[in-house]
Amino acid sequence: MNFRNIKTIIAREYLTKVKKKSFLLITFLGPVFFAAMCILPSLIMFFAEDKGKQVAIIDNSGIVMDKFVDNESVSYLDYTGRQVDSLKNNLDELGLDALVVVSEIDTLSRNVAVSAYSTKPMSVDMKEGISSRIEDAVEDYRLSLYDIDGLKQIMSDVKADVNIATYTLSEEGEEKISSSEVYMIISLVLSMIIYMFIAMFSGMVMQSVIEEKSSRVVEVLVSSVKATELMFGKIIGVACVALTQFLLWVVLTAVIVGGVSAFVGFDSIFESSTTQTEQMAQMAQGLGVDESAMDMAAMSDPSALMQDSEMGAVLSTLKDLNYVQILIAFIVYFVLGYLLYASFFAAIGSAVENEADTQQLQIPVTIPLLLAFFIAFYAFKSPDSSIVFWGSMIPFTSPIVMLARIPFGVATWEIVLSIVLLVLTFIGCAWASAKIYKIGILMFGKKSTFKDLWKWLKQK
């Protein structure tokens, strides 16, 4: 093969793709989308809370009303003794969002019946808030019937609330607090992104081949360069487009998220950690622990208090992640996985004249890709299980599955073996795809089948 011709084709393919408006649009909107995925959940939770709601309570049991304490979201008004029917029909006029009617206590079941009325469907948060307060009141009532001094405190003391602090040990034996949930999320996000990238850009290669073949441009091209040179130039050119877009996404997303976090995220984290510290100080004071001792502990290890919280575990995990390893692994597995599947899609594109004819031929190629995606979804549950291990070794699934395993820690020899097998498989598949491409790209007027592909593959 003439590498000068391949270089020319790469440049042509690259410049053609990056100059398209669709490429520029996706490149600059993509980071906004990813940044929104990081930021919007917190903003939505903040703005989606009920605020300024007015709820009327008719407490016929005499045990519930004390549990309803006003907060920023809901104000609870005591309407005990008022007529239910008149209130129900005039909620809007009275400025009420809901009416909650608690029945008298059933002495047999030691329970109450509750009915709630509102002009609009009641939100889940409001319903759960009302329900939990009434349940607490009924529990307190039932405990009082046993006439045992301090029974409520005894029950509270017996109830266990165990939080597991997980630590990962480095090769030097250093302990670092970690959060399995963070690893799970990163694993899922990485597997979804690499699946999307491989499928999208491999399909772009196939679409480009079909366009050139259907417009007969390919006849002019193969008169100047070899068909295999055209195929590899096209595959590598689109790979360069993909890497350019990915790196721009990484940089722009980091800039957007960092900019927003500078004004929102850091303050929230600081307030959260400050609140937790105050709560721990109050607990320590109640238990008779010298507050100065806690201050000394915090001074000797400023992260100690934060690490005792779930937020501390999340922040510590995010801080200790090897982002360089993850980024390099993503690029390596994306490039190799893309090259493997792009060679298949290029061969499929050469065998048809329009996209409608590709459906049947794509099935054997898309099945391993989908299988890898499904296996990756179970990688966070058991990253070292047999099916996940072999999924990360078999070249047709390893680009997605191995990347899903890496956040949980993978032995170096496993990564090296996986990459070597992937490279060897790509070489073999690229050779086979080149043979099909060389013949199929100039075949017109006939719908190709698997039998035709096998026949082209056997030709010397």
Number of C-alpha atoms within 10 A of each C-alpha: 10 10 10 10 16 22 18 15 23 25 18 14 22 22 15 13 20 18 10 10 10 10 14 14 10 14 19 15 15 19 22 17 15 18 20 15 12 13 17 13 10 12 12 10 9 10 9 9 13 13 12 12 16 19 24 23 23 23 20 16 18 14 18 21 21 12 15 18 11 12 11 10 13 18 16 21 17 14 18 17 10 11 10 15 8 9 18 17 13 12 19 13 8 11 12 20 19 24 23 20 20 22 16 16 17 11 8 6 7 13 19 18 12 15 10 16 19 16 14 8 9 13 11 8 12 16 11 11 13 18 13 12 17 23 15 14 20 19 14 15 16 13 16 14 9 9 9 10 10 11 14 14 10 11 11 10 9 9 9 8 6 6 9 8 13 12 15 13 10 9 7 6 8 9 12 15 18 24 21 16 13 17 22 19 13 20 26 20 15 22 26 16 14 24 22 13 19 26 19 14 21 25 18 18 27 24 19 18 28 24 18 18 23 15 10 14 12 18 14 10 14 16 9 10 15 15 23 21 23 24 27 21 23 27 29 23 24 28 25 20 19 23 15 14 18 17 14 16 22 14 11 20 22 15 14 17 19 15 12 14 15 11 10 13 15 13 12 12 15 11 11 14 18 14 12 17 18 11 12 16 18 14 13 15 12 10 9 9 13 12 15 10 11 16 13 11 14 15 11 10 10 12 13 13 17 20 19 16 16 15 16 21 23 19 18 18 21 16 11 11 14 12 12 9 12 16 13 11 18 22 16 15 21 23 20 22 28 27 26 26 25 31 27 27 29 29 28 29 29 30 31 26 24 16 13 8 16 19 9 11 20 14 10 10 14 14 13 15 20 15 15 24 23 14 20 29 18 19 27 22 12 13 23 16 12 10 14 25 20 16 24 31 23 19 23 23 24 28 33 32 32 31 28 32 28 23 23 17 10 15 8 9 9 14 17 12 13 21 24 14 15 23 17 12 17 23 14 11 17 24 15 19 25 23 20 26 30 22 17 23 27 15 16 14 7 9 13 19 14 11 9 13 21 12 11 18 18 10 9 5
